[in-house]
Amino acid sequence: MTKNKFDSFAITAANYEALTPLSFLPRTALMFPDRRAVVYGERSYSWQEFYDRCKKLASALNKIGIRKGDTVAVLAANTPEMIEAHFGIPMAGAVLNTINTRLDAETIAYVLGHGEAKVFIVDYELAPQAKSALEIHGDSDLIVIDILDLQNTINPGVLGSTDYEAFLASGMDTFQWQMPTSEWDAIGLSYTSGTSGRPKGVVYHHRGSYLMSMGTITDWDLPRHPNYLYTVPMFHCNGWGHAWTMTAVAGTMFCTRAIVPEDIFSTILEHNISHFGGAPIVLSMLLNSPAAKGFVCPHTVELMTAGAPPPASVLQGIEKLGFNVTQVYGLTETYGHTVMSTWNSDWDTLNDEQRSALKARQGAAMVQTAGMRIVDMESRQDVPADGKSIGEILIRGNTVMKGYLKDAENTEASLKNGWFHTGDLAVMHPQGYAEIKDRLKDIIISGGENISSVEIEGVLHKHEAVSLAAVVALPDEKWGEVPCAFIELLDGAAVTEKEIEVFCRAHLAGFKRPKKVVFGELPKTATGKIQKYELRSLARSGRLN
């Protein structure tokens, strides 16, 4: 390539530095040292105190030999220690591996081994499953550190040779930590849910995590000093990167151990919570909670939701409680949200049903996302923006993973032709907003017709007795597959299969109506997603009543 007059400049320390979200912390601690950074019950840390604790963690890890590229695994709830891990571990040059708290012992052992963890930090409540995992793992050199709840006098889970606070005390808050030498350096290791085979290790880099925060600030219109309720599990895509994001804007992060609607409502009122996030299941839990009936919020709360598309009826109900919902879309492989349903003020005059339908769309590529396409499954060409033609979502940009750890084959397949292949099916609307229709594996092909399970679920959620609904394919001799609905009812509600059939008859074409309805509690992941693979397995088993 021929050089021109603008190519002669050298990259120097004066005009180039690797992008990293670690840079947010010293700046915020300098500017707002006394403002609250993290609150957990009676515990509260200012930004200066938080920064000092993170430096101590990095220092302590350095003292025991942790160096660049080493993995430090954490199995913990959303507590101050988990937030500190998002800074202290990469400040030591290491890679943070947050582990799903609901994994079985065998899978935890696999993650520890596959990621080659050298340190394992464990929340006391999770000690029983961690102990079993360690026995399976069998690595006697793995250093185990216990997180003891300082507000709980009974801490039965003790596995390691030291506890977290004692470990922190061994470090120094004067530790001279270093920024990454390259923004391509790994900062995080997150494992997929592993619903089919072993989970895959998704590797994040510093550049992507930095830009994810910048994109979230811009597209979510984040102000300075928001009060953020951390309800998103921090093991899931590093809690959507919000620990880093809230540090950039000097927000206050309020920790939650569990999703309890009554506690969420009371915390919002007591601490003037301005922002929080959660899967659609969280919206349903809030809406269906008895506490919702008496909840009156004096201010608007910004709520980011991601996962299975929330039914329009749920969006309408939750907004009446005082929440302004913003739908986003992403995957573990994209650091979390990479597409956002940004509201257009031209839609302000629409009625509630029209507004909810628009908000249920996943949206357009966020500012940090270089590109999003929806392509036909056969021609691989872009589908028309008609809101009807279904294709696969492709994404590219700086917030796409480096790849899968120790898995070159799947890395190459998922990133082929310069795009990340999501495996999600969607339509494109005229204004450039995507709307999810299904996962590739969830689409129901009945008599040659493609049926969106999401469309049927949206109809079922409109029924007054339905709390949650999931639709999968049921094998059928004549049609190949037909829709099968699994329904979780609201507490105290009662409805028959025949009544559901009549209801669907008024809203769905004949071939789209569920041919079988099963009532009961739906299986869910730790992040509240319905485990459709279990329902698909049940539908194929022939064991439905």
Order of alpha helices (4+ residues) and beta strands (2+ residues): alpha-beta-beta-alpha-beta-alpha-beta-alpha-beta-alpha-beta-beta-alpha-beta-beta-alpha-beta-alpha-alpha-beta-alpha-beta-alpha-beta-alpha-beta-beta-alpha-beta-beta-beta-beta-alpha-beta-beta-beta-beta-alpha-beta-beta-alpha-beta-alpha
